[in-house]
């Protein structure tokens, strides 16, 4: 298991679909992640403090991982369109959270 603070760039693509009360479904690419959260590049409008329902898709995994998250920061992407946002995983412990942690560890090693 990785330390909660261990943040890394996944070796293979990780994408995310997310939705909230304010926004229809939006998409992004995970720039880096950890067992505590992720940095996502997106063109969606998100605000600090916003709660999102997320669906993470890891390369070569047929079933996305559902999880809830909270936006903890936002900012521009240097020399590219769109924005970055920092997400903190939220929600109850359980099978989905366990599967997310397994996928995170696997994507760090593959």
Rosetta constraint file for C-alpha pairs under 8 A:
AtomPair CA 1 CA 105 HARMONIC 6.67 0.50
AtomPair CA 2 CA 6 HARMONIC 6.23 0.50
AtomPair CA 2 CA 35 HARMONIC 7.33 0.50
AtomPair CA 2 CA 105 HARMONIC 6.62 0.50
AtomPair CA 3 CA 35 HARMONIC 7.62 0.50
AtomPair CA 4 CA 34 HARMONIC 6.45 0.50
AtomPair CA 4 CA 35 HARMONIC 5.29 0.50
AtomPair CA 4 CA 36 HARMONIC 5.71 0.50
AtomPair CA 5 CA 34 HARMONIC 6.74 0.50
AtomPair CA 5 CA 35 HARMONIC 7.61 0.50
AtomPair CA 5 CA 36 HARMONIC 7.21 0.50
AtomPair CA 6 CA 34 HARMONIC 5.83 0.50
AtomPair CA 6 CA 35 HARMONIC 7.69 0.50
AtomPair CA 7 CA 32 HARMONIC 6.47 0.50
AtomPair CA 7 CA 33 HARMONIC 5.32 0.50
AtomPair CA 7 CA 34 HARMONIC 4.64 0.50
AtomPair CA 8 CA 32 HARMONIC 5.26 0.50
AtomPair CA 8 CA 33 HARMONIC 5.71 0.50
AtomPair CA 8 CA 34 HARMONIC 6.71 0.50
AtomPair CA 8 CA 108 HARMONIC 6.94 0.50
AtomPair CA 9 CA 31 HARMONIC 6.13 0.50
AtomPair CA 9 CA 32 HARMONIC 4.33 0.50
AtomPair CA 9 CA 33 HARMONIC 6.60 0.50
AtomPair CA 9 CA 108 HARMONIC 7.57 0.50
AtomPair CA 10 CA 14 HARMONIC 7.17 0.50
AtomPair CA 10 CA 31 HARMONIC 7.64 0.50
AtomPair CA 10 CA 32 HARMONIC 6.36 0.50
AtomPair CA 10 CA 33 HARMONIC 7.33 0.50
AtomPair CA 10 CA 107 HARMONIC 5.48 0.50
AtomPair CA 10 CA 108 HARMONIC 5.69 0.50
AtomPair CA 11 CA 107 HARMONIC 6.05 0.50
AtomPair CA 11 CA 108 HARMONIC 6.40 0.50
AtomPair CA 11 CA 109 HARMONIC 7.62 0.50
AtomPair CA 11 CA 110 HARMONIC 6.19 0.50
AtomPair CA 12 CA 58 HARMONIC 7.57 0.50
AtomPair CA 12 CA 59 HARMONIC 5.92 0.50
AtomPair CA 12 CA 107 HARMONIC 6.76 0.50
AtomPair CA 12 CA 110 HARMONIC 7.61 0.50
AtomPair CA 13 CA 29 HARMONIC 7.72 0.50
AtomPair CA 13 CA 30 HARMONIC 7.63 0.50
AtomPair CA 13 CA 58 HARMONIC 6.39 0.50
AtomPair CA 13 CA 59 HARMONIC 5.45 0.50
AtomPair CA 14 CA 29 HARMONIC 6.23 0.50
AtomPair CA 14 CA 30 HARMONIC 5.51 0.50
AtomPair CA 14 CA 56 HARMONIC 6.84 0.50
AtomPair CA 14 CA 57 HARMONIC 5.61 0.50
AtomPair CA 14 CA 58 HARMONIC 4.64 0.50
AtomPair CA 14 CA 59 HARMONIC 6.17 0.50
AtomPair CA 15 CA 27 HARMONIC 7.42 0.50
AtomPair CA 15 CA 28 HARMONIC 5.86 0.50
AtomPair CA 15 CA 29 HARMONIC 4.52 0.50
AtomPair CA 15 CA 30 HARMONIC 5.75 0.50
AtomPair CA 15 CA 56 HARMONIC 5.82 0.50
AtomPair CA 15 CA 57 HARMONIC 5.25 0.50
AtomPair CA 15 CA 58 HARMONIC 6.74 0.50
AtomPair CA 16 CA 27 HARMONIC 5.65 0.50
AtomPair CA 16 CA 28 HARMONIC 5.22 0.50
AtomPair CA 16 CA 29 HARMONIC 6.08 0.50
AtomPair CA 16 CA 30 HARMONIC 6.98 0.50
AtomPair CA 16 CA 54 HARMONIC 6.59 0.50
AtomPair CA 16 CA 55 HARMONIC 5.54 0.50
AtomPair CA 16 CA 56 HARMONIC 4.49 0.50
AtomPair CA 16 CA 57 HARMONIC 6.15 0.50
AtomPair CA 17 CA 25 HARMONIC 6.53 0.50
AtomPair CA 17 CA 26 HARMONIC 5.62 0.50
AtomPair CA 17 CA 27 HARMONIC 4.44 0.50
AtomPair CA 17 CA 28 HARMONIC 6.49 0.50
AtomPair CA 17 CA 54 HARMONIC 5.80 0.50
AtomPair CA 17 CA 55 HARMONIC 5.19 0.50
AtomPair CA 17 CA 56 HARMONIC 6.64 0.50
AtomPair CA 18 CA 25 HARMONIC 5.50 0.50
AtomPair CA 18 CA 26 HARMONIC 5.39 0.50
AtomPair CA 18 CA 27 HARMONIC 6.28 0.50
AtomPair CA 18 CA 52 HARMONIC 6.24 0.50
AtomPair CA 18 CA 53 HARMONIC 5.51 0.50
AtomPair CA 18 CA 54 HARMONIC 4.42 0.50
AtomPair CA 18 CA 55 HARMONIC 6.26 0.50
AtomPair CA 19 CA 23 HARMONIC 5.96 0.50
AtomPair CA 19 CA 24 HARMONIC 5.67 0.50
AtomPair CA 19 CA 25 HARMONIC 4.57 0.50
AtomPair CA 19 CA 26 HARMONIC 6.28 0.50
AtomPair CA 19 CA 52 HARMONIC 5.67 0.50
AtomPair CA 19 CA 53 HARMONIC 5.46 0.50
AtomPair CA 19 CA 54 HARMONIC 6.77 0.50
AtomPair CA 20 CA 24 HARMONIC 6.82 0.50
AtomPair CA 20 CA 25 HARMONIC 7.62 0.50
AtomPair CA 20 CA 51 HARMONIC 6.75 0.50
AtomPair CA 20 CA 52 HARMONIC 5.02 0.50
AtomPair CA 20 CA 53 HARMONIC 6.39 0.50
AtomPair CA 23 CA 45 HARMONIC 7.66 0.50
AtomPair CA 26 CA 42 HARMONIC 7.93 0.50
AtomPair CA 26 CA 44 HARMONIC 6.00 0.50
AtomPair CA 27 CA 42 HARMONIC 6.36 0.50
AtomPair CA 27 CA 43 HARMONIC 7.81 0.50
AtomPair CA 27 CA 44 HARMONIC 7.38 0.50
AtomPair CA 28 CA 40 HARMONIC 6.04 0.50
AtomPair CA 28 CA 41 HARMONIC 5.39 0.50
AtomPair CA 28 CA 42 HARMONIC 4.42 0.50
AtomPair CA 28 CA 43 HARMONIC 7.43 0.50
AtomPair CA 29 CA 40 HARMONIC 5.52 0.50
AtomPair CA 29 CA 41 HARMONIC 5.29 0.50
AtomPair CA 29 CA 42 HARMONIC 6.71 0.50
AtomPair CA 30 CA 38 HARMONIC 6.71 0.50
AtomPair CA 30 CA 39 HARMONIC 5.92 0.50
AtomPair CA 30 CA 40 HARMONIC 4.47 0.50
AtomPair CA 30 CA 41 HARMONIC 6.38 0.50
AtomPair CA 31 CA 38 HARMONIC 7.46 0.50
AtomPair CA 31 CA 39 HARMONIC 5.46 0.50
AtomPair CA 31 CA 40 HARMONIC 5.53 0.50
AtomPair CA 31 CA 41 HARMONIC 6.55 0.50
AtomPair CA 32 CA 38 HARMONIC 5.69 0.50
AtomPair CA 32 CA 39 HARMONIC 5.34 0.50
AtomPair CA 32 CA 40 HARMONIC 7.39 0.50
AtomPair CA 33 CA 37 HARMONIC 5.79 0.50
AtomPair CA 33 CA 38 HARMONIC 4.01 0.50
AtomPair CA 33 CA 39 HARMONIC 6.22 0.50
AtomPair CA 33 CA 104 HARMONIC 7.55 0.50
AtomPair CA 34 CA 38 HARMONIC 6.14 0.50
AtomPair CA 34 CA 104 HARMONIC 6.84 0.50
AtomPair CA 35 CA 101 HARMONIC 6.03 0.50
AtomPair CA 35 CA 104 HARMONIC 6.77 0.50
AtomPair CA 36 CA 88 HARMONIC 5.91 0.50
AtomPair CA 36 CA 89 HARMONIC 5.83 0.50
AtomPair CA 37 CA 69 HARMONIC 7.90 0.50
AtomPair CA 37 CA 86 HARMONIC 7.34 0.50
AtomPair CA 37 CA 87 HARMONIC 5.19 0.50
AtomPair CA 37 CA 88 HARMONIC 4.23 0.50
AtomPair CA 37 CA 89 HARMONIC 5.11 0.50
AtomPair CA 38 CA 86 HARMONIC 5.85 0.50
AtomPair CA 38 CA 87 HARMONIC 5.16 0.50
AtomPair CA 38 CA 88 HARMONIC 6.73 0.50
AtomPair CA 39 CA 84 HARMONIC 6.63 0.50
AtomPair CA 39 CA 85 HARMONIC 5.64 0.50
AtomPair CA 39 CA 86 HARMONIC 4.56 0.50
AtomPair CA 39 CA 87 HARMONIC 6.20 0.50
AtomPair CA 40 CA 84 HARMONIC 5.52 0.50
AtomPair CA 40 CA 85 HARMONIC 5.38 0.50
AtomPair CA 40 CA 86 HARMONIC 6.50 0.50
AtomPair CA 40 CA 87 HARMONIC 7.53 0.50
AtomPair CA 41 CA 77 HARMONIC 7.51 0.50
AtomPair CA 41 CA 82 HARMONIC 6.89 0.50
AtomPair CA 41 CA 83 HARMONIC 5.73 0.50
AtomPair CA 41 CA 84 HARMONIC 4.53 0.50
AtomPair CA 41 CA 85 HARMONIC 6.65 0.50
AtomPair CA 42 CA 82 HARMONIC 5.55 0.50
AtomPair CA 42 CA 83 HARMONIC 5.48 0.50
AtomPair CA 42 CA 84 HARMONIC 6.30 0.50
AtomPair CA 42 CA 85 HARMONIC 7.82 0.50
AtomPair CA 43 CA 81 HARMONIC 7.39 0.50
AtomPair CA 43 CA 82 HARMONIC 4.29 0.50
AtomPair CA 43 CA 83 HARMONIC 5.86 0.50
AtomPair CA 44 CA 82 HARMONIC 7.57 0.50
AtomPair CA 44 CA 83 HARMONIC 7.63 0.50
AtomPair CA 46 CA 50 HARMONIC 6.91 0.50
AtomPair CA 46 CA 71 HARMONIC 7.42 0.50
AtomPair CA 46 CA 74 HARMONIC 7.55 0.50
AtomPair CA 46 CA 85 HARMONIC 7.65 0.50
AtomPair CA 47 CA 71 HARMONIC 6.61 0.50
AtomPair CA 47 CA 73 HARMONIC 7.62 0.50
AtomPair CA 47 CA 74 HARMONIC 6.90 0.50
AtomPair CA 48 CA 70 HARMONIC 7.85 0.50
AtomPair CA 48 CA 71 HARMONIC 4.99 0.50
AtomPair CA 48 CA 72 HARMONIC 5.23 0.50
AtomPair CA 48 CA 73 HARMONIC 5.28 0.50
AtomPair CA 48 CA 74 HARMONIC 6.54 0.50
AtomPair CA 49 CA 70 HARMONIC 6.04 0.50
AtomPair CA 49 CA 71 HARMONIC 5.22 0.50
AtomPair CA 49 CA 72 HARMONIC 5.93 0.50
AtomPair CA 50 CA 70 HARMONIC 5.62 0.50
AtomPair CA 50 CA 71 HARMONIC 5.35 0.50
AtomPair CA 51 CA 68 HARMONIC 7.31 0.50
AtomPair CA 51 CA 69 HARMONIC 5.80 0.50
AtomPair CA 51 CA 70 HARMONIC 4.44 0.50
AtomPair CA 51 CA 71 HARMONIC 6.51 0.50
AtomPair CA 52 CA 68 HARMONIC 5.77 0.50
AtomPair CA 52 CA 69 HARMONIC 5.27 0.50
AtomPair CA 52 CA 70 HARMONIC 6.07 0.50
AtomPair CA 52 CA 71 HARMONIC 7.73 0.50
AtomPair CA 53 CA 66 HARMONIC 7.41 0.50
AtomPair CA 53 CA 67 HARMONIC 6.22 0.50
AtomPair CA 53 CA 68 HARMONIC 4.63 0.50
AtomPair CA 53 CA 69 HARMONIC 6.47 0.50
AtomPair CA 54 CA 66 HARMONIC 5.67 0.50
AtomPair CA 54 CA 67 HARMONIC 5.20 0.50
AtomPair CA 54 CA 68 HARMONIC 5.57 0.50
AtomPair CA 54 CA 69 HARMONIC 6.85 0.50
AtomPair CA 55 CA 64 HARMONIC 5.75 0.50
AtomPair CA 55 CA 65 HARMONIC 5.37 0.50
AtomPair CA 55 CA 66 HARMONIC 4.44 0.50
AtomPair CA 55 CA 67 HARMONIC 6.33 0.50
AtomPair CA 56 CA 64 HARMONIC 5.27 0.50
AtomPair CA 56 CA 65 HARMONIC 5.03 0.50
AtomPair CA 56 CA 66 HARMONIC 6.45 0.50
AtomPair CA 56 CA 67 HARMONIC 7.79 0.50
AtomPair CA 57 CA 61 HARMONIC 6.93 0.50
AtomPair CA 57 CA 62 HARMONIC 7.92 0.50
AtomPair CA 57 CA 63 HARMONIC 7.09 0.50
AtomPair CA 57 CA 64 HARMONIC 4.53 0.50
AtomPair CA 57 CA 65 HARMONIC 6.45 0.50
AtomPair CA 58 CA 64 HARMONIC 7.11 0.50
AtomPair CA 58 CA 103 HARMONIC 7.27 0.50
AtomPair CA 58 CA 107 HARMONIC 7.84 0.50
AtomPair CA 65 CA 96 HARMONIC 6.48 0.50
AtomPair CA 65 CA 99 HARMONIC 7.19 0.50
AtomPair CA 65 CA 100 HARMONIC 6.24 0.50
AtomPair CA 66 CA 96 HARMONIC 6.45 0.50
AtomPair CA 67 CA 89 HARMONIC 7.08 0.50
AtomPair CA 67 CA 90 HARMONIC 7.26 0.50
AtomPair CA 67 CA 91 HARMONIC 7.01 0.50
AtomPair CA 67 CA 96 HARMONIC 6.92 0.50
AtomPair CA 67 CA 97 HARMONIC 6.96 0.50
AtomPair CA 67 CA 100 HARMONIC 7.99 0.50
AtomPair CA 68 CA 89 HARMONIC 5.98 0.50
AtomPair CA 68 CA 90 HARMONIC 5.09 0.50
AtomPair CA 68 CA 91 HARMONIC 5.57 0.50
AtomPair CA 69 CA 87 HARMONIC 5.93 0.50
AtomPair CA 69 CA 88 HARMONIC 5.32 0.50
AtomPair CA 69 CA 89 HARMONIC 4.36 0.50
AtomPair CA 69 CA 90 HARMONIC 4.78 0.50
AtomPair CA 69 CA 91 HARMONIC 7.40 0.50
AtomPair CA 70 CA 87 HARMONIC 5.46 0.50
AtomPair CA 70 CA 88 HARMONIC 5.25 0.50
AtomPair CA 70 CA 89 HARMONIC 6.59 0.50
AtomPair CA 70 CA 90 HARMONIC 6.66 0.50
AtomPair CA 71 CA 85 HARMONIC 6.60 0.50
AtomPair CA 71 CA 86 HARMONIC 5.73 0.50
AtomPair CA 71 CA 87 HARMONIC 4.67 0.50
AtomPair CA 71 CA 88 HARMONIC 6.50 0.50
AtomPair CA 72 CA 85 HARMONIC 7.44 0.50
AtomPair CA 72 CA 86 HARMONIC 5.42 0.50
AtomPair CA 72 CA 87 HARMONIC 5.76 0.50
AtomPair CA 72 CA 88 HARMONIC 6.61 0.50
AtomPair CA 73 CA 85 HARMONIC 5.57 0.50
AtomPair CA 73 CA 86 HARMONIC 5.06 0.50
AtomPair CA 73 CA 87 HARMONIC 7.50 0.50
AtomPair CA 74 CA 83 HARMONIC 6.98 0.50
AtomPair CA 74 CA 84 HARMONIC 5.61 0.50
AtomPair CA 74 CA 85 HARMONIC 4.22 0.50
AtomPair CA 74 CA 86 HARMONIC 6.29 0.50
AtomPair CA 75 CA 83 HARMONIC 5.66 0.50
AtomPair CA 75 CA 84 HARMONIC 5.25 0.50
AtomPair CA 75 CA 85 HARMONIC 6.40 0.50
AtomPair CA 76 CA 81 HARMONIC 7.93 0.50
AtomPair CA 76 CA 82 HARMONIC 6.57 0.50
AtomPair CA 76 CA 83 HARMONIC 4.44 0.50
AtomPair CA 76 CA 84 HARMONIC 5.80 0.50
AtomPair CA 77 CA 81 HARMONIC 6.61 0.50
AtomPair CA 77 CA 82 HARMONIC 6.20 0.50
AtomPair CA 77 CA 83 HARMONIC 5.20 0.50
AtomPair CA 77 CA 84 HARMONIC 5.83 0.50
AtomPair CA 92 CA 97 HARMONIC 7.53 0.50
AtomPair CA 93 CA 97 HARMONIC 5.59 0.50
AtomPair CA 93 CA 98 HARMONIC 7.35 0.50
AtomPair CA 94 CA 98 HARMONIC 6.07 0.50
AtomPair CA 95 CA 99 HARMONIC 6.02 0.50
AtomPair CA 96 CA 100 HARMONIC 6.14 0.50
AtomPair CA 97 CA 101 HARMONIC 6.32 0.50
AtomPair CA 98 CA 102 HARMONIC 6.30 0.50
AtomPair CA 99 CA 103 HARMONIC 6.18 0.50
AtomPair CA 100 CA 104 HARMONIC 6.14 0.50
AtomPair CA 101 CA 105 HARMONIC 6.22 0.50
AtomPair CA 102 CA 106 HARMONIC 6.11 0.50
AtomPair CA 103 CA 107 HARMONIC 5.98 0.50
AtomPair CA 104 CA 108 HARMONIC 6.36 0.50
AtomPair CA 105 CA 109 HARMONIC 6.62 0.50
AtomPair CA 106 CA 110 HARMONIC 6.08 0.50
